[in-house]
Amino acid sequence: MFSCKLPSGIDISVNPPSFQDRMEAVKEFRSVKDEVGYTVEELMAAKCIVAVNGNVVDTRMMLDPVLLVAEWPNADVQYYIEWFMTLFFLDDKIRDKATNEAKKIMIAQQTDKVSLKK
């Protein structure tokens, strides 16, 4: 569990998201027929909150977990989303490393195909 103090002083505790959490958030996001006004990442960030100011919350029991953050000041929501995305999603260095490793494999495969044709 991770903790974050928002600019307004609100303390939140967050569980790191699993891939299962992401799949559930995407499924839930897609099931909403109307425009929801938030992204799947914002939904996932809201679903990962487990406590606000020490009070335990269960977002699985909420009709729309984003409502948990709806009353926060906009600066708090923006701060939390940035914190969440930075903490739990790939940064540029890791993304570049994965890209470079994949490119090495692709180049090696292309080289093997060319050498087999000769």
Secondary structure, 3 states (H helix, E strand, C coil): CEEEECCCCCEEEECCCCHHHHHHHHHHHHHCCCCCCCCHHHHHHHHCEEEECCEECCHHHCCCCCHHHHCCCHHHHHHHHHHHHHHHCCCHHHHHHHHHHHHHHHHHHHHHHHHHHC
